[in-house]
């Protein structure tokens, strides 16, 4: 499964979560919060998932705490659940000190 989030137009945490939910086909019960985001990512256990976050730097600069939590959730999903999950960050942004987010 491939998902795409346009961070240039979806610049807030709420907008990111809504776009991620739509592109990854989260269920209707998705609660538009980071706990629900983590739960729904864990439930994507049928096929490998690649989520491309284009323009991620916009949220990373505006709300670093939310950005860091999203990346932490993605990294946890990549490490602990099969099949593989990858979060790809495309575009310029602040300097990051994170490991590769592929499983």
JONORSUL-V912596 format. One record per run of one state. SS is the DSSP state (hx for helix, st for strand, lp for the rest). FROM is the first residue (numbers start at 0). TO is the last residue. If there is no record, write none. Layout:
ss: [SS | SS]
from: [FROM | FROM]
to: [TO | TO]
This chain:
ss: [lp | st | lp | hx | lp | hx | lp | st | lp | hx | lp | hx | lp | st | lp | st | lp]
from: [0 | 1 | 6 | 12 | 23 | 33 | 43 | 48 | 54 | 56 | 62 | 63 | 80 | 84 | 90 | 101 | 102]
to: [0 | 5 | 11 | 22 | 32 | 42 | 47 | 53 | 55 | 61 | 62 | 79 | 83 | 89 | 100 | 101 | 102]
